Amino acid sequence: MHLRLKQSRILFNLIDFTTNRDRTRSAIMLQDVKMQKAKDAGQTIVHAMSIDVEDYFHVAAFAKTIKPSQWDNMPSRVVNNTHRLLDIFERKGIKSTFFVLGWVAEREPDLVKRIASQGHEIASHGYSHQLIYSQSQSVFREETYKSKAILEDIIQQPVLGYRAASYSITKKSLWALDILSELGFTWDSSIFPIYHDNYGIPDTPTHPYQIKLKTGKTLTEFPITTANALGLSIPAAGGGYFRQFPYFVFKKLFHMASNNGTSPKIFYLHPWELDPDQPRFENASWFSRFRHYTNLDKCEARLERLIDDFQFSTMSDSLTSFEQRETFTNIDSGLIKLV
């Protein structure tokens, strides 16, 4: 927590489906036009737009305030908030990857169908939004299999990508990568190369890379975005960081992280981050409330500016724009680069 506050102070010293087929077709055509313009301008790198589809009461920051057994009694806002994101992406002509929580998909299958029908990529965000390093391997395997099966049954397509709740694949839970591969996932986006109180594997690559697993299979890792500033790895991926930093600071960091537009990076957001009217948990700690509620009213406008300032598509599209990948092996103590 102290390191994160220190990072914030340094940054501030450095420097913000529709069901109509015709509308859907127009959005896809607009995406093609934007990508062609980028190619004409010599911009071959496409960044990844990603959405973690969960509700406001699922977040880890409120884990001590509301229990999973209470979730069904909470007023859900995930459908309307996700629709707002879909409308923005349609209007801007971009595609995104939606990491859908199995708990949400099970209760809102029509939402998942709408996301997929608009040409967006569906990936898994697990089932119950619990921290992986707090789960047993058997529970993780069972929940991850369940979530994947729910999503695949809804969209009738393979689900190949995964993102852990709160980026909770750390040195304590690298075993999860082997399980993901066993279940048929081919890529992951759970490793945050920073120091943090709840997640992160520092000193791991900041660009896409391959992980050779104990099974002999290979999993592609697309790490969460960080920028190097004053010798520190500063989160520059989205979420609370996107809302808490002034937009011009975040834009600068995101551009720095991409090596001036030569390396694909991830942006992530949650549907609840566009919803300043969501119910408030006033009994949560002040720091949890600060993380969760800061600048919710500014997030939608900032998102639209970001889409105008950078080229975005799905995680899979972004990965194909980056060909140079290092290979690491997964051992119990961490990731070791293969020479």
Secondary structure as GFF3:
##gff-version 3
##sequence-region A 1 339
A	DSSP	alpha_helix	2	14	.	.	.	ID=ss1
A	DSSP	alpha_helix	21	40	.	.	.	ID=ss2
A	DSSP	beta_strand	47	53	.	.	.	ID=ss3
A	DSSP	three_ten_helix	56	58	.	.	.	ID=ss4
A	DSSP	three_ten_helix	60	62	.	.	.	ID=ss5
A	DSSP	three_ten_helix	68	73	.	.	.	ID=ss6
A	DSSP	alpha_helix	78	92	.	.	.	ID=ss7
A	DSSP	beta_strand	97	100	.	.	.	ID=ss8
A	DSSP	alpha_helix	102	107	.	.	.	ID=ss9
A	DSSP	alpha_helix	109	117	.	.	.	ID=ss10
A	DSSP	beta_strand	121	124	.	.	.	ID=ss11
A	DSSP	three_ten_helix	132	134	.	.	.	ID=ss12
A	DSSP	alpha_helix	137	155	.	.	.	ID=ss13
A	DSSP	beta_strand	161	162	.	.	.	ID=ss14
A	DSSP	three_ten_helix	165	167	.	.	.	ID=ss15
A	DSSP	three_ten_helix	171	173	.	.	.	ID=ss16
A	DSSP	alpha_helix	175	182	.	.	.	ID=ss17
A	DSSP	beta_strand	187	188	.	.	.	ID=ss18
A	DSSP	beta_strand	209	212	.	.	.	ID=ss19
A	DSSP	beta_strand	218	221	.	.	.	ID=ss20
A	DSSP	beta_strand	226	229	.	.	.	ID=ss21
A	DSSP	beta_strand	232	235	.	.	.	ID=ss22
A	DSSP	alpha_helix	239	244	.	.	.	ID=ss23
A	DSSP	alpha_helix	247	257	.	.	.	ID=ss24
A	DSSP	beta_strand	266	269	.	.	.	ID=ss25
A	DSSP	three_ten_helix	271	274	.	.	.	ID=ss26
A	DSSP	alpha_helix	286	293	.	.	.	ID=ss27
A	DSSP	three_ten_helix	296	298	.	.	.	ID=ss28
A	DSSP	alpha_helix	299	309	.	.	.	ID=ss29
A	DSSP	beta_strand	312	313	.	.	.	ID=ss30
A	DSSP	alpha_helix	315	320	.	.	.	ID=ss31
A	DSSP	beta_strand	327	331	.	.	.	ID=ss32
A	DSSP	beta_strand	334	337	.	.	.	ID=ss33
###
